Amino acid sequence: MLDKLDRLEEEYRELEALLSDPEVLKDKGRYQSLSRRYAEMGEVIGLIREYRKVLEDLEQAESLLDDPELKEMAKAEREALLARKEALEKELERHLLPKDPMDERDAIVEIRAGTGGEEAALFARDLFNMYLRFAEEMGFETEVLDSHPTDLGGFSKVVFEVRGPGAYGTFKYESGVHRVQRVPVTETQGRIHTSTATVAVLPKAEEEDFALNMDEIRIDVMRASGPGGQGVNTTDSAVRVVHLPTGIMVTCQDSRSQIKNREKALMILRSRLLEMKRAEEAERLRKTRLAQIGTGERSEKIRTYNFPQSRVTDHRIGFTTHDLEGVLSGHLTPILEALKRADQERQLAALAEG
């Protein structure tokens, strides 16, 4: 373990040097990425330094065990230090778990309105805005790839890309069914309704991940449309891509360029195919109890947003906050940190059993 700790401390020192480098300060994107990694490492570096101090104190306490006058005091101190050493080792093990290599990739996030009609579409819009604010808070860049707005300003579907190191690892726990409980704007009698929206988060696939066989792909072009079926432009710029072997269909219409829509649709298709491959691998891992919690299970109800009680509850870990407004404003970090920690604890338990 000490070798790994040495490497982490070395990386931390290198980051400190880079963050004061004038050339890095000029590159906003790189500076944000390095700052995020530096902040992430802060907790584990604090644990490492405390662990080294405990080892030093433990060595000193053991050296005093032969001293008749200090023996009892040294013995009590040694027991306390051994308990702290064990606790720190467990914490460090959690931080040293192998990371999913996909975590550092960009992410593609797809939000679909579920049950609840127009209210579900409005909720999909709320989730979309929440994620855009959170991405901005984290220093990520976003780009809408495809959207299908509704008459009241909601979305039946919206797909966007999140760009930046660690984007997928940050957003991946959002996959699943999100539920809202509130009085819809369409409700005239003030009754609380329950509606849902489904979120799917995919790691962005690179071209080397999948060499698409274009003979297996059908590409259709059509006129883009907006709310009420009215055309949003007068050219056939919308693109639908169908992967014939799997039946996966992707549409893109947000760009006025047919070529750009085609590129975006193929990128999303490639990412969906990568996710299918990962799902097969996850099924194999599940048999060894190493699967992550609640990632990729689109049918799983993961979170409820209750407006009357200003409450947000993540059902996977029993996490509840009454800062509904803050969460919808993009302050997702407390929830995601709790999910990440629970995932790490689960992996450690699986390793201990296996």
N, C-alpha and C positions, 0 to 999 in steps of 0.2 A: 504493500500500500504506500509506503514512504516514497517510492520512486514516482508513483502517480502524483503524489502531493507535491513533490519537487517540480514536476513538469507544470503543474497548474500554477505554482507560485512564479515560475519563470515566465509563463504566458502572461500572467497578471502584470509583471514588471515590464514586459515588452509592450503591453497595451498602454501602461502609464506613459512610457516614452513616446509612443506613437501619438497619443492624444495631445501631447505638447509640441508635436512636430508641425511647423508652419505649413508644410505642404498638405498635411492631412486636414488642417483647419480650413484650408481653401476648398476642400472637396466635401460638401455638405453631406452627401449620401454616405460616403465612407466614414466620416466623422460620427454620424448618427449610428451607423452599424457598429463601429468600435465602441462607442459610448454605451450602447445597449449591452454588448458583450461584457464590458467592464463592470457595468451595474449588476448584471446577472452573476458575475463571479464574486461580487463583494461578499455575499453570505458564506460561500464555501471557503474563501480566503480567511475570513474571520474565524471559521471553525478550525482551519488548518493551524492558524497561529495559536489558538487556544489549545489545540491538541499537542502541539510541540511544547508549549509551556507546561502542560500537565505532565508530559513525559519527563521534562527536566525536574519538576517538583517531586515527581514520584521517585526518580533516581536519588534525589537528595534525602527524601524521607527514608528510603531503604538504607541509605548509608548511616542513618542515625539509630537503626534498630539495635546495634551492638552497644550503644551508649546507655548504661544503667539509668542515668538520670532522665534521659530524653526518650527512653524506649516506649513508654506508654503513649506519650504524645505523638511520637513518630508512627506508632502502630495505628492510632486513630486517624491520623492524617493520610496514611497510606491507604486505608480502607475507603476513605472518601474520594481520594484521587483515583483509585481503581474503578470505583463506580462511575465517576465522571469520564474516565478514559473509555469505558465500555459504551456509555451513552454517545460520546463523540464519535466513536468508531461506527456506530449504527447510522448516525447522521451523515457521516462521510461516505459510507457505503451507498446511501441513497443518492448522493450527488455524483458518485462515480459509476452509476449504472450506465451501460452502453446506450448511446442515443440512437434513435431512428435516423439513418442517413438521409431520409427524406425531409427531416425537420428543417433543414437549412434552405429548402427550396421555396420558390414562390408558390402561392396558393391560388386555386380557383374556387370561388364560393358561389354556390347556386342556391337561391332562395325561391321556393314555390309556395304559393297560397294553398292551404289545405282545406279543411272543412270550415264552413262559415261564410261562404259567398264573398260579397264585397268587403265585409269586415275582415276576412282572412287576408284579402289583398291589401287592405290598409295596414294590417299587422305586418305583412311581408315588407311593406315600405318602411315601417318603423324599425324592423330588424336591419334592413339595408342601411338606413341612416345611422343606426347604432354602430354597425360595423365600420362605416366610413369614418365616424368620429374616433372610434377606437384605433383604427389603422393610422389615422393622422397623429393621434397621441403617441403611438409607438414608433413614429417616424417612417412608416411604410407608405409607398405610393399605391394608388388604386386606379383602375380603369374599367369602365363598364364595357362588357363584351356583348351582352344581349339583354334586352329588356322588353317586357310586354305590359305597358301601363293599362290601367282600367279607367272607366269614366270618372270615378271619384278621386283619382290621383294615386291609387294603390298600384300594386304589381301582381299580376297573375304569376309572373316569373321574372327574375332578374339575375343575371350572371355577371360577376366581376372578378377581376384579377387583383391580387394583392402582391406587390413586389417589394422584396427586401430580404436580407439574410434572416432566416428563422421564421418567415411568414407562415409556412405550413405548420411548423411546430407550435406556433402561437395560436392559430385558428382551429387546429384539428379537433379540439374538444367540443366544437360547436355543432358537429354533425348530429342530426337527429330531429325529432319533432319538438317544436317550441309551441307552447300553449298560452293563450291570453284569455283572461277573464275580466270583462269590462262591459260597460253599456255602449253599444256601437252607435255611431253617428246616425245610422239608419233606423235605430230603434226609437219609436215614438212614445213608448210607455215606460221608459226608464228601466227596463229589465236587463239584468246582467246576462250576457251570452258568453259562451266558450267557443273560441275559434283556434285554428292551428295553422302553422306554417312549417314547412320542412326545409332544413338546411343541410346541404351536402358540401363538404370541404374536401377538395382533391389536391394532392401535390401536383404542381405543374410538370407535365412530362416534357422531356427533351427529345429531340429528334432521334437520338441514339437509343432511347428507351424502346421505341417502336418504329420499325421501318414499315410505314403503312403501304399496303399493296393497293394501289389506286384501282386495280381491276375489281377489288372487293368493295369499292365505294361508289355510291351514286350521289351525284351533286345536282340539285335542282335550284333554279333561280326563280325569284318571284318578286312582286312588288311589296315593299315594306308597308305595314299597316299600323295604325294607332288605335286609341279608344274608339269604340263604336264601329270599328271596321273601316274607318276612313283612311285613305292613303296618306302617308306622311311624306312621300315624295313621288315623283312621276317616272322613276326609272326602276328597272328590275334589279335592284341592288341587294335585296334580301337573299340569303343563301340557306339551303337546307342540305345537310350532309347525312347520308344514311350508310352505316357500316353493315353491309349485307349479311356477313356471317353471324353477327350478334343481334342485329336489329336495332342497335343504338342509333338514335336520331338526334342531331344537333342543328339548331337554327341560330342564325345571327343576322340582325338587321339594323344594328345601331349606327354603323358607318354608312355613309352615302356611297362608299366605294365597294363594288361587288368583290374586288380582289381582296380588300382588307377583311370583309365579312367572311370570305372563303378561308383566309388564313386563320382567323379567329376560331371559326367552326372546326377546322382540322386540329387546332391546338387543343380545344376542349375535348374533341373526340379522342385524341391521343391520351389525354389525361384520364378520361373515363376508362379507357382500355388498361391503362396502368393501374388504376384503382381496382379493376376486376382482378388483375393479376395479384395485387396486394391482398385482396379479400380472400383469395384462395390460400395464400401464404398464412394469413391471419387465422384461417380455419385450422390449419395444421398447428400453428402455435397455440391455439386455444386448447388443444388436447394436452399441452404441457403446462397449461394455466399461465401462460405468459402474455396473453392478449391484453391490449390496453383497454381501459374502461370506457365504454360508451363512445368509441370512435368508429364511425362508419356504419353504425346500425341505424339506418334511416327510419325504421319503423319504431324506434325506441323513443318514448316520451321522456325527454331529458330535463325540461325546465318549464316552470309556470310563472307567468307574469300576471300578478293579481292586482288590478288597479284599486278596487275598493279598500284593500288593506295596505296598499303601497308596498307589496311584498314580492320578492323574486325568490323562488325556491328551485335549486338544482337537485333533482330527485336521485341522481346517481350517488351523491355523497351526503345528502341531507343538509346541504348548505342553504341557509336562508339569510337574506338581508332585507331590510325595510327601506332601502334606498332605491326604490324603483326608478325615480327620476334620474338619479345618478347613473344607474346601469344603462338606461335608454339613452343617456347622454354620452355613452361610450366608456364609462368607467368599469371595465370588465376585469381588470387585473386581479382583484381579490378572489373572484370566482375561479378564474383560470389558474391562479396559483394554488388554490385549494384542490382543484381537479388534478393538477400536475403532481402535487404531493401525494394524493391518494393513489394515483397511478403508480408512482414510484414505490409506495408501500406495498401495493399489491404485487408488483414484480419481485420485490425483495422476499415477500412471503412465499411466492411461487418458487423462487430459487432455493429458499431454505427447505421447502418440502421436497423439492426434486433433486 
